[in-house]
Amino acid sequence: MASNEAKNLEAISKAIDQHNANCPFPASEVRMNPFEIERLGWDSIRGLPLVPDAELGTGRFRIVCSREGDDSGLEITEAVGRELETVAPTNN
C-alpha cells in the first residue's frame, strides 16, 4: 500500500472510531469525492461502503451516521384504534 493510501486509511479509520465512540448510532458509510474513490480503487473501508459525493472536495471525506439514513430500513405500521366507551359508576 502506498504511503498516501496508508495515510488516507489511517485518517478515515480514526474518524470511524471517533464517531462510533461518541455516538450511539454506528457509522454507515464513508462519502468521498468520486475522483478520490477512483484514485484509491477501494469499494469499502472497514466494511463501510465508499459512496461518491461530488459536493466534497478532493482530499476530504465524511463519515455518515446510520441515523442519517433514508429510513428505508424502518418498518412503518399504521396504528388502528377504536373509540373507548367510558362508563361512569352508578350509585345503587
PDB file of N, CA, C and O in Angstrom:
ATOM      1  N   MET A   1       0.853  -1.173   0.000  1.00  0.00           N
ATOM      2  CA  MET A   1       0.000   0.000   0.000  1.00  0.00           C
ATOM      3  C   MET A   1       0.899   1.237   0.000  1.00  0.00           C
ATOM      4  O   MET A   1       1.817   1.340   0.814  1.00  0.00           O
ATOM      5  N   ALA A   2       0.639   2.159  -0.899  1.00  0.00           N
ATOM      6  CA  ALA A   2       1.429   3.389  -0.982  1.00  0.00           C
ATOM      7  C   ALA A   2       1.211   4.231   0.271  1.00  0.00           C
ATOM      8  O   ALA A   2       0.200   4.092   0.960  1.00  0.00           O
ATOM      9  N   SER A   3       2.172   5.105   0.554  1.00  0.00           N
ATOM     10  CA  SER A   3       2.080   5.882   1.797  1.00  0.00           C
ATOM     11  C   SER A   3       0.865   6.801   1.810  1.00  0.00           C
ATOM     12  O   SER A   3       0.279   7.007   2.873  1.00  0.00           O
ATOM     13  N   ASN A   4       0.461   7.367   0.663  1.00  0.00           N
ATOM     14  CA  ASN A   4      -0.744   8.205   0.639  1.00  0.00           C
ATOM     15  C   ASN A   4      -1.982   7.376   0.946  1.00  0.00           C
ATOM     16  O   ASN A   4      -2.879   7.830   1.657  1.00  0.00           O
ATOM     17  N   GLU A   5      -2.030   6.170   0.414  1.00  0.00           N
ATOM     18  CA  GLU A   5      -3.152   5.292   0.710  1.00  0.00           C
ATOM     19  C   GLU A   5      -3.171   4.934   2.190  1.00  0.00           C
ATOM     20  O   GLU A   5      -4.233   4.917   2.813  1.00  0.00           O
ATOM     21  N   ALA A   6      -2.022   4.655   2.744  1.00  0.00           N
ATOM     22  CA  ALA A   6      -1.934   4.309   4.167  1.00  0.00           C
ATOM     23  C   ALA A   6      -2.379   5.484   5.034  1.00  0.00           C
ATOM     24  O   ALA A   6      -3.086   5.291   6.023  1.00  0.00           O
ATOM     25  N   LYS A   7      -1.972   6.691   4.674  1.00  0.00           N
ATOM     26  CA  LYS A   7      -2.379   7.881   5.433  1.00  0.00           C
ATOM     27  C   LYS A   7      -3.887   8.080   5.345  1.00  0.00           C
ATOM     28  O   LYS A   7      -4.534   8.398   6.343  1.00  0.00           O
ATOM     29  N   ASN A   8      -4.454   7.891   4.134  1.00  0.00           N
ATOM     30  CA  ASN A   8      -5.904   8.021   3.973  1.00  0.00           C
ATOM     31  C   ASN A   8      -6.635   6.988   4.814  1.00  0.00           C
ATOM     32  O   ASN A   8      -7.591   7.315   5.517  1.00  0.00           O
ATOM     33  N   LEU A   9      -6.188   5.750   4.741  1.00  0.00           N
ATOM     34  CA  LEU A   9      -6.822   4.682   5.513  1.00  0.00           C
ATOM     35  C   LEU A   9      -6.750   4.972   7.002  1.00  0.00           C
ATOM     36  O   LEU A   9      -7.728   4.776   7.723  1.00  0.00           O
ATOM     37  N   GLU A  10      -5.597   5.439   7.466  1.00  0.00           N
ATOM     38  CA  GLU A  10      -5.431   5.748   8.886  1.00  0.00           C
ATOM     39  C   GLU A  10      -6.356   6.888   9.318  1.00  0.00           C
ATOM     40  O   GLU A  10      -6.988   6.799  10.371  1.00  0.00           O
ATOM     41  N   ALA A  11      -6.444   7.955   8.524  1.00  0.00           N
ATOM     42  CA  ALA A  11      -7.293   9.099   8.875  1.00  0.00           C
ATOM     43  C   ALA A  11      -8.765   8.708   8.891  1.00  0.00           C
ATOM     44  O   ALA A  11      -9.504   9.092   9.798  1.00  0.00           O
ATOM     45  N   ILE A  12      -9.188   7.947   7.892  1.00  0.00           N
ATOM     46  CA  ILE A  12     -10.587   7.534   7.825  1.00  0.00           C
ATOM     47  C   ILE A  12     -10.901   6.559   8.948  1.00  0.00           C
ATOM     48  O   ILE A  12     -11.961   6.646   9.567  1.00  0.00           O
ATOM     49  N   SER A  13     -10.007   5.650   9.212  1.00  0.00           N
ATOM     50  CA  SER A  13     -10.204   4.679  10.280  1.00  0.00           C
ATOM     51  C   SER A  13     -10.336   5.371  11.634  1.00  0.00           C
ATOM     52  O   SER A  13     -11.192   4.999  12.436  1.00  0.00           O
ATOM     53  N   LYS A  14      -9.502   6.369  11.894  1.00  0.00           N
ATOM     54  CA  LYS A  14      -9.591   7.125  13.155  1.00  0.00           C
ATOM     55  C   LYS A  14     -10.919   7.866  13.251  1.00  0.00           C
ATOM     56  O   LYS A  14     -11.519   7.933  14.323  1.00  0.00           O
ATOM     57  N   ALA A  15     -11.381   8.426  12.124  1.00  0.00           N
ATOM     58  CA  ALA A  15     -12.658   9.152  12.128  1.00  0.00           C
ATOM     59  C   ALA A  15     -13.821   8.200  12.393  1.00  0.00           C
ATOM     60  O   ALA A  15     -14.758   8.560  13.106  1.00  0.00           O
ATOM     61  N   ILE A  16     -13.776   6.994  11.834  1.00  0.00           N
ATOM     62  CA  ILE A  16     -14.812   5.996  12.093  1.00  0.00           C
ATOM     63  C   ILE A  16     -14.809   5.632  13.576  1.00  0.00           C
ATOM     64  O   ILE A  16     -15.865   5.577  14.207  1.00  0.00           O
ATOM     65  N   ASP A  17     -13.618   5.382  14.133  1.00  0.00           N
ATOM     66  CA  ASP A  17     -13.507   5.050  15.561  1.00  0.00           C
ATOM     67  C   ASP A  17     -14.043   6.172  16.440  1.00  0.00           C
ATOM     68  O   ASP A  17     -14.757   5.919  17.410  1.00  0.00           O
ATOM     69  N   GLN A  18     -13.699   7.408  16.100  1.00  0.00           N
ATOM     70  CA  GLN A  18     -14.151   8.554  16.885  1.00  0.00           C
ATOM     71  C   GLN A  18     -15.674   8.664  16.831  1.00  0.00           C
ATOM     72  O   GLN A  18     -16.322   8.884  17.854  1.00  0.00           O
ATOM     73  N   HIS A  19     -16.241   8.509  15.633  1.00  0.00           N
ATOM     74  CA  HIS A  19     -17.695   8.577  15.510  1.00  0.00           C
ATOM     75  C   HIS A  19     -18.355   7.494  16.363  1.00  0.00           C
ATOM     76  O   HIS A  19     -19.259   7.776  17.149  1.00  0.00           O
ATOM     77  N   ASN A  20     -17.895   6.259  16.199  1.00  0.00           N
ATOM     78  CA  ASN A  20     -18.517   5.138  16.904  1.00  0.00           C
ATOM     79  C   ASN A  20     -18.352   5.232  18.419  1.00  0.00           C
ATOM     80  O   ASN A  20     -19.187   4.720  19.165  1.00  0.00           O
ATOM     81  N   ALA A  21     -17.283   5.881  18.877  1.00  0.00           N
ATOM     82  CA  ALA A  21     -17.065   6.047  20.317  1.00  0.00           C
ATOM     83  C   ALA A  21     -17.966   7.126  20.908  1.00  0.00           C
ATOM     84  O   ALA A  21     -18.282   7.087  22.097  1.00  0.00           O
ATOM     85  N   ASN A  22     -18.380   8.086  20.086  1.00  0.00           N
ATOM     86  CA  ASN A  22     -19.123   9.237  20.596  1.00  0.00           C
ATOM     87  C   ASN A  22     -20.593   9.268  20.202  1.00  0.00           C
ATOM     88  O   ASN A  22     -21.303  10.207  20.562  1.00  0.00           O
ATOM     89  N   CYS A  23     -21.062   8.270  19.478  1.00  0.00           N
ATOM     90  CA  CYS A  23     -22.438   8.281  19.002  1.00  0.00           C
ATOM     91  C   CYS A  23     -23.060   6.904  19.230  1.00  0.00           C
ATOM     92  O   CYS A  23     -22.410   5.888  18.984  1.00  0.00           O
ATOM     93  N   PRO A  24     -24.313   6.859  19.697  1.00  0.00           N
ATOM     94  CA  PRO A  24     -24.956   5.558  19.900  1.00  0.00           C
ATOM     95  C   PRO A  24     -25.317   4.859  18.591  1.00  0.00           C
ATOM     96  O   PRO A  24     -25.614   3.664  18.588  1.00  0.00           O
ATOM     97  N   PHE A  25     -25.294   5.600  17.477  1.00  0.00           N
ATOM     98  CA  PHE A  25     -25.583   5.031  16.168  1.00  0.00           C
ATOM     99  C   PHE A  25     -24.266   4.825  15.421  1.00  0.00           C
ATOM    100  O   PHE A  25     -23.470   5.758  15.315  1.00  0.00           O
ATOM    101  N   PRO A  26     -24.025   3.631  14.907  1.00  0.00           N
ATOM    102  CA  PRO A  26     -22.744   3.376  14.232  1.00  0.00           C
ATOM    103  C   PRO A  26     -22.653   4.073  12.879  1.00  0.00           C
ATOM    104  O   PRO A  26     -23.664   4.427  12.272  1.00  0.00           O
ATOM    105  N   ALA A  27     -21.429   4.260  12.428  1.00  0.00           N
ATOM    106  CA  ALA A  27     -21.200   4.805  11.098  1.00  0.00           C
ATOM    107  C   ALA A  27     -21.774   3.840  10.072  1.00  0.00           C
ATOM    108  O   ALA A  27     -21.696   2.624  10.245  1.00  0.00           O
ATOM    109  N   SER A  28     -22.357   4.388   8.991  1.00  0.00           N
ATOM    110  CA  SER A  28     -22.965   3.521   7.987  1.00  0.00           C
ATOM    111  C   SER A  28     -22.281   3.592   6.632  1.00  0.00           C
ATOM    112  O   SER A  28     -22.396   2.661   5.835  1.00  0.00           O
ATOM    113  N   GLU A  29     -21.573   4.678   6.358  1.00  0.00           N
ATOM    114  CA  GLU A  29     -20.869   4.814   5.089  1.00  0.00           C
ATOM    115  C   GLU A  29     -19.841   5.925   5.179  1.00  0.00           C
ATOM    116  O   GLU A  29     -19.861   6.748   6.094  1.00  0.00           O
ATOM    117  N   VAL A  30     -18.942   5.926   4.203  1.00  0.00           N
ATOM    118  CA  VAL A  30     -17.934   6.974   4.092  1.00  0.00           C
ATOM    119  C   VAL A  30     -18.139   7.636   2.738  1.00  0.00           C
ATOM    120  O   VAL A  30     -18.123   6.965   1.707  1.00  0.00           O
ATOM    121  N   ARG A  31     -18.329   8.933   2.740  1.00  0.00           N
ATOM    122  CA  ARG A  31     -18.511   9.673   1.487  1.00  0.00           C
ATOM    123  C   ARG A  31     -17.211  10.379   1.124  1.00  0.00           C
ATOM    124  O   ARG A  31     -16.533  10.965   1.968  1.00  0.00           O
ATOM    125  N   MET A  32     -16.893  10.298  -0.155  1.00  0.00           N
ATOM    126  CA  MET A  32     -15.677  10.930  -0.671  1.00  0.00           C
ATOM    127  C   MET A  32     -15.961  11.449  -2.073  1.00  0.00           C
ATOM    128  O   MET A  32     -16.919  11.040  -2.728  1.00  0.00           O
ATOM    129  N   ASN A  33     -15.110  12.353  -2.509  1.00  0.00           N
ATOM    130  CA  ASN A  33     -15.177  12.844  -3.874  1.00  0.00           C
ATOM    131  C   ASN A  33     -15.004  11.655  -4.823  1.00  0.00           C
ATOM    132  O   ASN A  33     -14.147  10.803  -4.585  1.00  0.00           O
ATOM    133  N   PRO A  34     -15.807  11.580  -5.900  1.00  0.00           N
ATOM    134  CA  PRO A  34     -15.700  10.451  -6.824  1.00  0.00           C
ATOM    135  C   PRO A  34     -14.284  10.254  -7.380  1.00  0.00           C
ATOM    136  O   PRO A  34     -13.862   9.118  -7.598  1.00  0.00           O
ATOM    137  N   PHE A  35     -13.560  11.332  -7.608  1.00  0.00           N
ATOM    138  CA  PHE A  35     -12.190  11.234  -8.106  1.00  0.00           C
ATOM    139  C   PHE A  35     -11.312  10.499  -7.098  1.00  0.00           C
ATOM    140  O   PHE A  35     -10.492   9.663  -7.478  1.00  0.00           O
ATOM    141  N   GLU A  36     -11.482  10.809  -5.821  1.00  0.00           N
ATOM    142  CA  GLU A  36     -10.689  10.156  -4.770  1.00  0.00           C
ATOM    143  C   GLU A  36     -10.984   8.666  -4.699  1.00  0.00           C
ATOM    144  O   GLU A  36     -10.070   7.852  -4.560  1.00  0.00           O
ATOM    145  N   ILE A  37     -12.256   8.310  -4.796  1.00  0.00           N
ATOM    146  CA  ILE A  37     -12.631   6.895  -4.753  1.00  0.00           C
ATOM    147  C   ILE A  37     -12.006   6.158  -5.931  1.00  0.00           C
ATOM    148  O   ILE A  37     -11.467   5.062  -5.774  1.00  0.00           O
ATOM    149  N   GLU A  38     -12.082   6.765  -7.105  1.00  0.00           N
ATOM    150  CA  GLU A  38     -11.497   6.141  -8.298  1.00  0.00           C
ATOM    151  C   GLU A  38      -9.982   6.018  -8.160  1.00  0.00           C
ATOM    152  O   GLU A  38      -9.401   4.997  -8.528  1.00  0.00           O
ATOM    153  N   ARG A  39      -9.356   7.044  -7.639  1.00  0.00           N
ATOM    154  CA  ARG A  39      -7.898   7.049  -7.487  1.00  0.00           C
ATOM    155  C   ARG A  39      -7.441   5.975  -6.498  1.00  0.00           C
ATOM    156  O   ARG A  39      -6.446   5.289  -6.733  1.00  0.00           O
ATOM    157  N   LEU A  40      -8.170   5.837  -5.399  1.00  0.00           N
ATOM    158  CA  LEU A  40      -7.804   4.836  -4.398  1.00  0.00           C
ATOM    159  C   LEU A  40      -8.125   3.419  -4.866  1.00  0.00           C
ATOM    160  O   LEU A  40      -7.420   2.470  -4.522  1.00  0.00           O
ATOM    161  N   GLY A  41      -9.192   3.283  -5.652  1.00  0.00           N
ATOM    162  CA  GLY A  41      -9.576   1.968  -6.135  1.00  0.00           C
ATOM    163  C   GLY A  41     -10.232   1.097  -5.079  1.00  0.00           C
ATOM    164  O   GLY A  41     -10.239  -0.127  -5.210  1.00  0.00           O
ATOM    165  N   TRP A  42     -10.779   1.697  -4.046  1.00  0.00           N
ATOM    166  CA  TRP A  42     -11.414   0.949  -2.969  1.00  0.00           C
ATOM    167  C   TRP A  42     -12.928   0.964  -3.153  1.00  0.00           C
ATOM    168  O   TRP A  42     -13.476   1.908  -3.724  1.00  0.00           O
ATOM    169  N   ASP A  43     -13.605  -0.074  -2.673  1.00  0.00           N
ATOM    170  CA  ASP A  43     -15.067  -0.129  -2.649  1.00  0.00           C
ATOM    171  C   ASP A  43     -15.595   0.134  -1.249  1.00  0.00           C
ATOM    172  O   ASP A  43     -16.701   0.641  -1.065  1.00  0.00           O
ATOM    173  N   SER A  44     -14.775  -0.223  -0.267  1.00  0.00           N
ATOM    174  CA  SER A  44     -15.202  -0.068   1.121  1.00  0.00           C
ATOM    175  C   SER A  44     -13.986   0.123   2.016  1.00  0.00           C
ATOM    176  O   SER A  44     -12.849  -0.153   1.634  1.00  0.00           O
ATOM    177  N   ILE A  45     -14.265   0.600   3.209  1.00  0.00           N
ATOM    178  CA  ILE A  45     -13.242   0.776   4.240  1.00  0.00           C
ATOM    179  C   ILE A  45     -13.815   0.211   5.527  1.00  0.00           C
ATOM    180  O   ILE A  45     -14.854   0.666   6.003  1.00  0.00           O
ATOM    181  N   ARG A  46     -13.135  -0.785   6.092  1.00  0.00           N
ATOM    182  CA  ARG A  46     -13.564  -1.419   7.342  1.00  0.00           C
ATOM    183  C   ARG A  46     -15.017  -1.869   7.293  1.00  0.00           C
ATOM    184  O   ARG A  46     -15.744  -1.768   8.281  1.00  0.00           O
ATOM    185  N   GLY A  47     -15.427  -2.364   6.140  1.00  0.00           N
ATOM    186  CA  GLY A  47     -16.778  -2.871   5.973  1.00  0.00           C
ATOM    187  C   GLY A  47     -17.820  -1.825   5.640  1.00  0.00           C
ATOM    188  O   GLY A  47     -18.976  -2.162   5.386  1.00  0.00           O
ATOM    189  N   LEU A  48     -17.426  -0.551   5.637  1.00  0.00           N
ATOM    190  CA  LEU A  48     -18.360   0.512   5.286  1.00  0.00           C
ATOM    191  C   LEU A  48     -18.195   0.858   3.805  1.00  0.00           C
ATOM    192  O   LEU A  48     -17.068   0.977   3.324  1.00  0.00           O
ATOM    193  N   PRO A  49     -19.296   1.018   3.081  1.00  0.00           N
ATOM    194  CA  PRO A  49     -19.174   1.334   1.656  1.00  0.00           C
ATOM    195  C   PRO A  49     -18.650   2.754   1.437  1.00  0.00           C
ATOM    196  O   PRO A  49     -18.937   3.667   2.211  1.00  0.00           O
ATOM    197  N   LEU A  50     -17.888   2.913   0.379  1.00  0.00           N
ATOM    198  CA  LEU A  50     -17.458   4.236  -0.058  1.00  0.00           C
ATOM    199  C   LEU A  50     -18.508   4.749  -1.031  1.00  0.00           C
ATOM    200  O   LEU A  50     -18.814   4.086  -2.022  1.00  0.00           O
ATOM    201  N   VAL A  51     -19.055   5.915  -0.757  1.00  0.00           N
ATOM    202  CA  VAL A  51     -20.119   6.481  -1.573  1.00  0.00           C
ATOM    203  C   VAL A  51     -19.603   7.770  -2.204  1.00  0.00           C
ATOM    204  O   VAL A  51     -19.142   8.664  -1.494  1.00  0.00           O
ATOM    205  N   PRO A  52     -19.675   7.876  -3.538  1.00  0.00           N
ATOM    206  CA  PRO A  52     -19.217   9.092  -4.201  1.00  0.00           C
ATOM    207  C   PRO A  52     -20.106  10.285  -3.843  1.00  0.00           C
ATOM    208  O   PRO A  52     -21.332  10.177  -3.823  1.00  0.00           O
ATOM    209  N   ASP A  53     -19.472  11.411  -3.564  1.00  0.00           N
ATOM    210  CA  ASP A  53     -20.185  12.646  -3.242  1.00  0.00           C
ATOM    211  C   ASP A  53     -19.410  13.798  -3.874  1.00  0.00           C
ATOM    212  O   ASP A  53     -18.371  14.216  -3.362  1.00  0.00           O
ATOM    213  N   ALA A  54     -19.925  14.305  -4.989  1.00  0.00           N
ATOM    214  CA  ALA A  54     -19.247  15.374  -5.724  1.00  0.00           C
ATOM    215  C   ALA A  54     -19.211  16.690  -4.947  1.00  0.00           C
ATOM    216  O   ALA A  54     -18.447  17.592  -5.292  1.00  0.00           O
ATOM    217  N   GLU A  55     -20.027  16.806  -3.908  1.00  0.00           N
ATOM    218  CA  GLU A  55     -20.031  18.021  -3.084  1.00  0.00           C
ATOM    219  C   GLU A  55     -18.777  18.138  -2.225  1.00  0.00           C
ATOM    220  O   GLU A  55     -18.417  19.232  -1.792  1.00  0.00           O
ATOM    221  N   LEU A  56     -18.116  17.014  -1.982  1.00  0.00           N
ATOM    222  CA  LEU A  56     -16.894  17.012  -1.170  1.00  0.00           C
ATOM    223  C   LEU A  56     -15.688  17.261  -2.061  1.00  0.00           C
ATOM    224  O   LEU A  56     -15.562  16.669  -3.133  1.00  0.00           O
ATOM    225  N   GLY A  57     -14.823  18.124  -1.620  1.00  0.00           N
ATOM    226  CA  GLY A  57     -13.599  18.398  -2.357  1.00  0.00           C
ATOM    227  C   GLY A  57     -12.632  17.231  -2.265  1.00  0.00           C
ATOM    228  O   GLY A  57     -12.763  16.367  -1.397  1.00  0.00           O
ATOM    229  N   THR A  58     -11.669  17.213  -3.161  1.00  0.00           N
ATOM    230  CA  THR A  58     -10.671  16.153  -3.113  1.00  0.00           C
ATOM    231  C   THR A  58      -9.876  16.279  -1.821  1.00  0.00           C
ATOM    232  O   THR A  58      -9.621  17.382  -1.337  1.00  0.00           O
ATOM    233  N   GLY A  59      -9.495  15.150  -1.279  1.00  0.00           N
ATOM    234  CA  GLY A  59      -8.750  15.137  -0.031  1.00  0.00           C
ATOM    235  C   GLY A  59      -9.631  15.202   1.202  1.00  0.00           C
ATOM    236  O   GLY A  59      -9.125  15.224   2.324  1.00  0.00           O
ATOM    237  N   ARG A  60     -10.946  15.235   1.011  1.00  0.00           N
ATOM    238  CA  ARG A  60     -11.870  15.307   2.147  1.00  0.00           C
ATOM    239  C   ARG A  60     -12.762  14.086   2.136  1.00  0.00           C
ATOM    240  O   ARG A  60     -12.927  13.438   1.102  1.00  0.00           O
ATOM    241  N   PHE A  61     -13.336  13.771   3.280  1.00  0.00           N
ATOM    242  CA  PHE A  61     -14.284  12.667   3.376  1.00  0.00           C
ATOM    243  C   PHE A  61     -15.285  12.996   4.462  1.00  0.00           C
ATOM    244  O   PHE A  61     -15.080  13.921   5.249  1.00  0.00           O
ATOM    245  N   ARG A  62     -16.359  12.244   4.504  1.00  0.00           N
ATOM    246  CA  ARG A  62     -17.400  12.462   5.515  1.00  0.00           C
ATOM    247  C   ARG A  62     -17.884  11.104   6.004  1.00  0.00           C
ATOM    248  O   ARG A  62     -18.225  10.230   5.207  1.00  0.00           O
ATOM    249  N   ILE A  63     -17.910  10.938   7.310  1.00  0.00           N
ATOM    250  CA  ILE A  63     -18.458   9.734   7.917  1.00  0.00           C
ATOM    251  C   ILE A  63     -19.956   9.977   8.091  1.00  0.00           C
ATOM    252  O   ILE A  63     -20.358  10.976   8.688  1.00  0.00           O
ATOM    253  N   VAL A  64     -20.779   9.071   7.574  1.00  0.00           N
ATOM    254  CA  VAL A  64     -22.224   9.219   7.665  1.00  0.00           C
ATOM    255  C   VAL A  64     -22.746   8.313   8.778  1.00  0.00           C
ATOM    256  O   VAL A  64     -22.450   7.119   8.830  1.00  0.00           O
ATOM    257  N   CYS A  65     -23.521   8.913   9.650  1.00  0.00           N
ATOM    258  CA  CYS A  65     -24.109   8.202  10.785  1.00  0.00           C
ATOM    259  C   CYS A  65     -25.306   7.386  10.308  1.00  0.00           C
ATOM    260  O   CYS A  65     -26.029   7.816   9.408  1.00  0.00           O
ATOM    261  N   SER A  66     -25.520   6.225  10.898  1.00  0.00           N
ATOM    262  CA  SER A  66     -26.643   5.384  10.479  1.00  0.00           C
ATOM    263  C   SER A  66     -27.993   6.040  10.766  1.00  0.00           C
ATOM    264  O   SER A  66     -28.987   5.675  10.139  1.00  0.00           O
ATOM    265  N   ARG A  67     -28.057   6.984  11.683  1.00  0.00           N
ATOM    266  CA  ARG A  67     -29.339   7.659  11.934  1.00  0.00           C
ATOM    267  C   ARG A  67     -29.661   8.681  10.850  1.00  0.00           C
ATOM    268  O   ARG A  67     -30.786   9.175  10.784  1.00  0.00           O
ATOM    269  N   GLU A  68     -28.681   9.004   9.995  1.00  0.00           N
ATOM    270  CA  GLU A  68     -28.905   9.952   8.911  1.00  0.00           C
ATOM    271  C   GLU A  68     -29.473   9.286   7.660  1.00  0.00           C
ATOM    272  O   GLU A  68     -29.669   9.947   6.640  1.00  0.00           O
ATOM    273  N   GLY A  69     -29.737   7.987   7.733  1.00  0.00           N
ATOM    274  CA  GLY A  69     -30.182   7.242   6.562  1.00  0.00           C
ATOM    275  C   GLY A  69     -31.513   7.723   6.017  1.00  0.00           C
ATOM    276  O   GLY A  69     -32.118   8.662   6.533  1.00  0.00           O
ATOM    277  N   ASP A  70     -31.948   7.058   4.967  1.00  0.00           N
ATOM    278  CA  ASP A  70     -33.174   7.460   4.292  1.00  0.00           C
ATOM    279  C   ASP A  70     -34.410   6.767   4.845  1.00  0.00           C
ATOM    280  O   ASP A  70     -35.475   6.829   4.231  1.00  0.00           O
ATOM    281  N   ASP A  71     -34.288   6.116   5.981  1.00  0.00           N
ATOM    282  CA  ASP A  71     -35.386   5.420   6.649  1.00  0.00           C
ATOM    283  C   ASP A  71     -35.891   4.221   5.855  1.00  0.00           C
ATOM    284  O   ASP A  71     -36.964   3.700   6.162  1.00  0.00           O
ATOM    285  N   SER A  72     -35.156   3.771   4.851  1.00  0.00           N
ATOM    286  CA  SER A  72     -35.624   2.644   4.055  1.00  0.00           C
ATOM    287  C   SER A  72     -35.625   1.346   4.863  1.00  0.00           C
ATOM    288  O   SER A  72     -36.352   0.411   4.525  1.00  0.00           O
ATOM    289  N   GLY A  73     -34.831   1.278   5.910  1.00  0.00           N
ATOM    290  CA  GLY A  73     -34.781   0.073   6.714  1.00  0.00           C
ATOM    291  C   GLY A  73     -35.808   0.053   7.835  1.00  0.00           C
ATOM    292  O   GLY A  73     -35.917  -0.937   8.558  1.00  0.00           O
ATOM    293  N   LEU A  74     -36.555   1.128   7.986  1.00  0.00           N
ATOM    294  CA  LEU A  74     -37.530   1.187   9.069  1.00  0.00           C
ATOM    295  C   LEU A  74     -38.833   0.532   8.649  1.00  0.00           C
ATOM    296  O   LEU A  74     -39.282   0.685   7.513  1.00  0.00           O
ATOM    297  N   GLU A  75     -39.426  -0.188   9.564  1.00  0.00           N
ATOM    298  CA  GLU A  75     -40.742  -0.760   9.309  1.00  0.00           C
ATOM    299  C   GLU A  75     -41.768   0.237   9.807  1.00  0.00           C
ATOM    300  O   GLU A  75     -41.761   0.623  10.976  1.00  0.00           O
ATOM    301  N   ILE A  76     -42.646   0.647   8.915  1.00  0.00           N
ATOM    302  CA  ILE A  76     -43.662   1.626   9.273  1.00  0.00           C
ATOM    303  C   ILE A  76     -45.003   0.920   9.307  1.00  0.00           C
ATOM    304  O   ILE A  76     -45.394   0.267   8.340  1.00  0.00           O
ATOM    305  N   THR A  77     -45.698   1.052  10.410  1.00  0.00           N
ATOM    306  CA  THR A  77     -47.026   0.448  10.538  1.00  0.00           C
ATOM    307  C   THR A  77     -48.018   1.528  10.897  1.00  0.00           C
ATOM    308  O   THR A  77     -47.670   2.565  11.462  1.00  0.00           O
ATOM    309  N   GLU A  78     -49.254   1.260  10.557  1.00  0.00           N
ATOM    310  CA  GLU A  78     -50.311   2.205  10.884  1.00  0.00           C
ATOM    311  C   GLU A  78     -51.038   1.689  12.109  1.00  0.00           C
ATOM    312  O   GLU A  78     -51.477   0.540  12.151  1.00  0.00           O
ATOM    313  N   ALA A  79     -51.159   2.539  13.090  1.00  0.00           N
ATOM    314  CA  ALA A  79     -51.864   2.146  14.308  1.00  0.00           C
ATOM    315  C   ALA A  79     -53.357   2.320  14.085  1.00  0.00           C
ATOM    316  O   ALA A  79     -53.813   3.374  13.642  1.00  0.00           O
ATOM    317  N   VAL A  80     -54.099   1.292  14.391  1.00  0.00           N
ATOM    318  CA  VAL A  80     -55.553   1.351  14.249  1.00  0.00           C
ATOM    319  C   VAL A  80     -56.139   1.312  15.644  1.00  0.00           C
ATOM    320  O   VAL A  80     -55.875   0.395  16.421  1.00  0.00           O
ATOM    321  N   GLY A  81     -56.924   2.300  15.943  1.00  0.00           N
ATOM    322  CA  GLY A  81     -57.523   2.369  17.270  1.00  0.00           C
ATOM    323  C   GLY A  81     -59.038   2.382  17.168  1.00  0.00           C
ATOM    324  O   GLY A  81     -59.604   2.543  16.087  1.00  0.00           O
ATOM    325  N   ARG A  82     -59.660   2.215  18.277  1.00  0.00           N
ATOM    326  CA  ARG A  82     -61.108   2.321  18.317  1.00  0.00           C
ATOM    327  C   ARG A  82     -61.483   3.180  19.509  1.00  0.00           C
ATOM    328  O   ARG A  82     -60.785   3.226  20.522  1.00  0.00           O
ATOM    329  N   GLU A  83     -62.572   3.834  19.358  1.00  0.00           N
ATOM    330  CA  GLU A  83     -63.017   4.728  20.416  1.00  0.00           C
ATOM    331  C   GLU A  83     -63.452   3.900  21.617  1.00  0.00           C
ATOM    332  O   GLU A  83     -64.193   2.926  21.486  1.00  0.00           O
ATOM    333  N   LEU A  84     -62.983   4.301  22.774  1.00  0.00           N
ATOM    334  CA  LEU A  84     -63.356   3.606  24.002  1.00  0.00           C
ATOM    335  C   LEU A  84     -64.628   4.208  24.561  1.00  0.00           C
ATOM    336  O   LEU A  84     -64.814   5.425  24.551  1.00  0.00           O
ATOM    337  N   GLU A  85     -65.497   3.348  25.045  1.00  0.00           N
ATOM    338  CA  GLU A  85     -66.721   3.809  25.673  1.00  0.00           C
ATOM    339  C   GLU A  85     -66.453   3.873  27.174  1.00  0.00           C
ATOM    340  O   GLU A  85     -66.132   2.861  27.798  1.00  0.00           O
ATOM    341  N   THR A  86     -66.583   5.036  27.731  1.00  0.00           N
ATOM    342  CA  THR A  86     -66.350   5.173  29.163  1.00  0.00           C
ATOM    343  C   THR A  86     -67.693   5.102  29.895  1.00  0.00           C
ATOM    344  O   THR A  86     -68.693   5.667  29.452  1.00  0.00           O
ATOM    345  N   VAL A  87     -67.689   4.426  30.975  1.00  0.00           N
ATOM    346  CA  VAL A  87     -68.914   4.243  31.770  1.00  0.00           C
ATOM    347  C   VAL A  87     -68.661   4.815  33.153  1.00  0.00           C
ATOM    348  O   VAL A  87     -67.664   4.500  33.803  1.00  0.00           O
ATOM    349  N   ALA A  88     -69.565   5.647  33.580  1.00  0.00           N
ATOM    350  CA  ALA A  88     -69.452   6.218  34.926  1.00  0.00           C
ATOM    351  C   ALA A  88     -70.077   5.249  35.925  1.00  0.00           C
ATOM    352  O   ALA A  88     -71.087   4.614  35.620  1.00  0.00           O
ATOM    353  N   PRO A  89     -69.486   5.129  37.116  1.00  0.00           N
ATOM    354  CA  PRO A  89     -70.077   4.233  38.118  1.00  0.00           C
ATOM    355  C   PRO A  89     -71.456   4.739  38.558  1.00  0.00           C
ATOM    356  O   PRO A  89     -71.687   5.946  38.638  1.00  0.00           O
ATOM    357  N   THR A  90     -72.343   3.825  38.835  1.00  0.00           N
ATOM    358  CA  THR A  90     -73.695   4.189  39.274  1.00  0.00           C
ATOM    359  C   THR A  90     -73.813   4.003  40.786  1.00  0.00           C
ATOM    360  O   THR A  90     -73.172   3.133  41.376  1.00  0.00           O
ATOM    361  N   ASN A  91     -74.624   4.820  41.377  1.00  0.00           N
ATOM    362  CA  ASN A  91     -74.881   4.703  42.828  1.00  0.00           C
ATOM    363  C   ASN A  91     -76.154   3.881  42.999  1.00  0.00           C
ATOM    364  O   ASN A  91     -77.195   4.271  42.471  1.00  0.00           O
ATOM    365  N   ASN A  92     -76.113   2.782  43.701  1.00  0.00           N
ATOM    366  CA  ASN A  92     -77.286   1.933  43.933  1.00  0.00           C
ATOM    367  C   ASN A  92     -78.036   2.357  45.141  1.00  0.00           C
ATOM    368  O   ASN A  92     -79.052   1.751  45.482  1.00  0.00           O
TER     369      ASN A  92
END
